[in-house]
Amino acid sequence: MSFSPEEVERYARHLVLSEVGGPGQQRLKAASVTIVGAGGVGGPAALYLAAAGVGTLRIIDGDAVSLSNLQRQILFDTADIDRPKVEAAAGRLGAINPHVRVEALNHPMTAENAASVIVGADVVLDGTDDFETRYAVNAACVSAGVPLVSGALGRWTGQVGVFAGKPCYHCLVPESPPDAETCARVGVVGALAGVIGAMTALEAIKLITGAGEPLTGRLMLYDGLAATSRTVTVMADPACPVCGSRPE
């Protein structure tokens, strides 16, 4: 897979980076990433993945842009209010990098359509804020053998994890917490979305290029208020209904 002179200049800082170089940039160009949710996490991730030269970005989100989104969802601007998020996202990402193909799916991710949405994906990135969707995405990824990068945030804290086979996200959160907090209810500092979104994009890039050590089977917890982070290992649950019967 060759690059045009314009692409060589565009990706120059990747091409001289020893862990990426020409082969890694070719893998990025050939890759397809499905982003579930174009909000606080998915938006910044999409911006960086488009800038990085990921060949195909498939974005699924059934919501429209609202004024309250703009405090943290930097993929959109005031003129986008009331537009479908995926429509606005496609325009913005295409303007950043015309070499990236954007597939905009203007509907929610569900357990019924999850498998079809991730078909052909090399990596799936989940930035949604409800557990039903997270479980559907996780189950589809485990079934298809596609690595999942999961990002979440609230108030001043966020988390990023990578799940490939087992342990899976369901091992980490076996059931939806009855008192689960949402950003609409408890708030979130806007810049935190950029931090966590960028981290999920970084993990996706590492998975695609083979650079470094992804957070596979681990969860990084970031506390923006205290400016601290820590990483914990996620243990596989032998009785997990999603990945428990799969080989190591």
Secondary structure, 3 states (H helix, E strand, C coil): CCCCHHHHHHCHHHHCCCCCHHHHHHHHHHCEEEEECCCCCHHHHHHHHHHHCCCEEEEECCCECCHHHHHCCCCCCHHHCCCEHHHHHHHHHHHHCCCCEEEEECCCCCCCCHHHHCCCCCEEEECCCCHHHHHHHHHHHHHHCCCEEEEEEEECEEEEEEECCCCCHHHHCCCCCCCCCCHHHHCECHHHHHHHHHHHHHHHHHHHHCCCCCCECEEEEEECCCCEEEEEECCCCCCCCCCCCCCC
